[in-house]
Amino acid sequence: MPTLLVPLTALSLWLAPPARPTADTSGQTTTIHSNKVYHVVIDKSDYELTLYEEGEWIVKYPIVFGSRDQGDKLMEGDRRTPEGTFRITQKRQHPKWGCFLLLDYPNGESISRFTARKKAGLIPGNARIGGGIGIHGTRPHEEYAVDSYINWTEGCISLKYSEVFELFELLPIGTVVEIRP
């Protein structure tokens, strides 16, 4: 009997019930989708977004960022992508990029690093931390930016327009997103 291949988006729409919160053993709230926990790892040095389900690798996507400088985000306007552990806090359709998955940047970890860098004089005293960092697509006819590793965002993570819809449909609010150097 032949194996039926179903695109990830169609499968997730067919199988996935609404996301629901549950408590994990550490007492923190974790959001699960289709009774499974998803985790996203963004590897800045390899330009890859890896999706895990229940700790098992599912898929990798090529991605780009804002700046060729792969260092941690220092302040608003530097076009760098922050590093650390974040959560998806909002999902919405976007008129230019298809979908937008907002991350909880800045979070406590980011604010602590920002404050320490300010005190150490590594960034100007009047610098602001910024916000609005998320995962989104390219413009529909600019997917070549990902294929060519053209960093173009203001610090967000960008997938191809045609691929961001899969993540948008599958990942619930609360999903952990780890951004590594």
N, C-alpha and C positions, 0 to 999 in steps of 0.2 A: 504494500500500500504506500503511495507517495506521501511525503511529508508536506504538509500545508505550511507555506511561508506567509506570515502575516506581518505587515509593517508594524513597527513598535507603536506608532501612534494609534493605529486601528486596534491593536491588541489591548493597549492600555485603556482605550475608551470602552472596549467591550468587557474587560475583566475587572476594571478598577471601580470599587465603590467609593463614595466620598471619603476623604481623609478624616481621621478621627484622632484626637490626642490620647495618649496613654502614658502612664508613669513608668520610667525605667528603674533599675535597681539603685541608681544613684539619687533618686528622688527628683531628678529634673524631668521636665515634660518633653517627650519625643513625639513627633507626629509620624504616624504610619499611614500607608496608602495601600489598599488591597492587602491588608494584614502583613505588609512587608515594610521594612525600614530601608530607606535609601540614603546614600551618602555620596557626596560629590567631592572629588579631589581635583584641584586645579594645580597643575605643575607648570609654573611660569617658565622655567628653563627649557622644558621640552615642548612648550606651546600645546599642551594637551589638557583636556577635561575628561576625567574618567568617572564613570557612573558605576556605583556598586549597589547591589541589592542583597540585603542580609549578609554583607561582607564578601559577596562573590562579585567578581568583575562582570559587568554586562556589556559596556560599550565605551569606546574612546572617541572623542571628537577633536579635530584640530581647532585651535582658538588663537585669537590675537588680543592685544591689550591696547594701552594708550601710548606707551613710550617704549623705546628700545631699552631704556634703563630699567632693568628688571628688579631694582631695589624696592624695598617696602615704601608704601605711600608715606610721605613726610607731611604734606600739607595740601590744602585745597589749591588746585591749579597746576600741580606738578605733573599731571597726566600719568602718574604711577598707579599701579594696582596694589591695594593693601594686601598684607599677608596676615594669616591667622585663621581662626575658626569663627565662622559666621553662620547665620541661619537665614533661610528665605523668609521674608516677612510679608511680602506682597507679590501678587502676580497680576499682570494686566496686559491687555493688547496694546501695542504701540504703533502709531501710524507710519513710522519710518522703518522700524526694526522688527516688525512682526509681533514679538512678545518681549516682555521685560519681567525678569524675576529680581525684585529688589532684595538686597542683603541688608542685614542690620549693622552696617558700617555707618558711623563709628559705634563700636561696642566698648565695653569696659577695658578690654585688652588694648584696643586701638587708642583710646583716650589716655591710658597710662603711658604708653610709649610716646605719644604726642607731647604730653605734659613734660615728661623727662627730657625729651629732645629740646623743648623750649627752654627749660631750666639750664640745660647744658650749653645753650647758645648755638645749637646745631641748626635751628630754624629761627626766623625773625620773631620777635616778641609779639608782633601784631598779626602773625599768621593764624589762619583758621584751619580747622581739621577737615572741613568739607563733608560731603555726604552724597547720597544718591547713587551709590555704587551698586551695580547689579550685573546680571547675565542677560545678554540680548543678542539679536541677530545682526547681520549686516543689512544694508539696504538690499532690496531684491536683486538688483543687477550688479551688485558689487561683491559677490561671493569670492571673486578673485583675490580680495584683500586677505582672506584667510589662507588661500592656496599659496599666496606670495609672501606670507608673513608680514604684511603691512600693518603696523600698529597705528590705529587711527582714533581710538576712543579717548575719553577724558579720564580714563582709569578703570572703566568697566571691562568685563570679559565679553568678547564677541565671538559667536559661532556663525556659521553660514546661515543665511535667512531660511533656507530650506530645512535646516536641522534643528533650529531652536524650538520649533513647534512640538517636536517629540519630547523634549525636556519639559516644556510648559504643560503639556497634557499629563505627564507622568509624575512630576515632582510636586508634592504637597507643600503648603506653607509649613514652615518649621523644619524642613530638610536641612541637615548640616552640610555646609560647604566649607571645605578646608582649602585654603590658598597657600601653597608652598613656594619657596624661592625657586 
